[in-house]
Amino acid sequence: MSQIDVNSVLSQIRALQAQAGAPARPAVPAAAASTASGAPNFGRVMEAALDRVSLRQTESAELQSRFQLGDPNTDIASVMLASGRAQVEFKGLVEVRNRMVRAYQDVMNMPL
């Protein structure tokens, strides 16, 4: 994986983190969440992205069940939009994971 690809993936993760706002889990002190270069800790960024995907999927499931139970305040359009958002975010997270696995495999296959 080239440096440009890694930077692209990291910028996408940072954008997701910014959209997510405060993570659902307790905040970590800035010193613990940053590396020596001042960049955010990758594990914390991935944790926030996982929390966001989980939240989207939960919201989607709740809307689906409310629609199935006949809630008059829930329409099919909002159910479909929530489902689509959850699916897109999940696919994005899976793609980041796949790229990180490929990067790890590339590093492990490098000759010494």
ChimeraX attribute file (.defattr): number of C-alpha atoms within 10 A of each C-alpha:
attribute: neighborCount
match mode: 1-to-1
recipient: residues
	/A:1	13
	/A:2	8
	/A:3	8
	/A:4	9
	/A:5	12
	/A:6	15
	/A:7	11
	/A:8	12
	/A:9	16
	/A:10	16
	/A:11	12
	/A:12	14
	/A:13	20
	/A:14	18
	/A:15	12
	/A:16	19
	/A:17	19
	/A:18	14
	/A:19	11
	/A:20	16
	/A:21	10
	/A:22	11
	/A:23	18
	/A:24	12
	/A:25	9
	/A:26	7
	/A:27	10
	/A:28	11
	/A:29	8
	/A:30	11
	/A:31	11
	/A:32	10
	/A:33	16
	/A:34	15
	/A:35	12
	/A:36	8
	/A:37	6
	/A:38	10
	/A:39	9
	/A:40	17
	/A:41	16
	/A:42	15
	/A:43	10
	/A:44	17
	/A:45	19
	/A:46	18
	/A:47	16
	/A:48	23
	/A:49	25
	/A:50	16
	/A:51	16
	/A:52	22
	/A:53	22
	/A:54	15
	/A:55	15
	/A:56	21
	/A:57	20
	/A:58	15
	/A:59	15
	/A:60	22
	/A:61	16
	/A:62	14
	/A:63	21
	/A:64	19
	/A:65	13
	/A:66	16
	/A:67	17
	/A:68	11
	/A:69	10
	/A:70	10
	/A:71	11
	/A:72	8
	/A:73	7
	/A:74	16
	/A:75	14
	/A:76	12
	/A:77	9
	/A:78	14
	/A:79	19
	/A:80	14
	/A:81	12
	/A:82	21
	/A:83	19
	/A:84	15
	/A:85	15
	/A:86	22
	/A:87	16
	/A:88	14
	/A:89	19
	/A:90	19
	/A:91	13
	/A:92	17
	/A:93	18
	/A:94	12
	/A:95	13
	/A:96	18
	/A:97	13
	/A:98	12
	/A:99	16
	/A:100	15
	/A:101	12
	/A:102	13
	/A:103	16
	/A:104	12
	/A:105	12
	/A:106	11
	/A:107	11
	/A:108	10
	/A:109	9
	/A:110	7
	/A:111	5
	/A:112	4
